[in-house]
Amino acid sequence: MGINTAIAQGAQSVGFAIPVNQIKKAINDVKSFGRIVYPFVGVRYAVITPEIKTARNLSVDYGVLVFGDSQNPGIVPGSPAEKAGLKEGDILLELNGQKLTVKNDLAQTIQKFKVGERVTLKILREKQNQNIEVVLEEKK
């Protein structure tokens, strides 16, 4: 169930809707903060697909690969990710036990949590699994 935001004229049953849970969160945010707030980790990443797995010779077929370039580093300076010690090249596998996949990536999964909440990221770094705790901050 959701609220329709756009319907294609002349198309049969083609439309876009905002999920009801997202609407409930937005209403609660406005009541609490006077605006909608979004939780933020502070990483740039690519979701691991079969093509990325092959191209990067990765040992896993799910998760998100943290990477960046000189203009846009993989770890946003001053972000929760930097404070928690995440590094470029880390593969984020799970967030609070939820696998990160093409259908359930980090951006979608993080929206299930609140600003200020402590979450656990299961990561793969240099062939070793680790758990890292991150305190979510507001995306500005």
Buried (B, 14 or more C-beta within 10 A) or exposed (E): EEEEEEEEEEEEEEEEBEEEEBBEBBEEBEEEEEEEBBBBBBBBBEBBEEEBBEEBEBEEEBBBBBBBEEEEBBBBEEBBBBEBBBBBEBBBBBBBEBEBBEEBBBEEBBBBBBBEEEBEBBBBBEEEEEEBEBBBBEEE
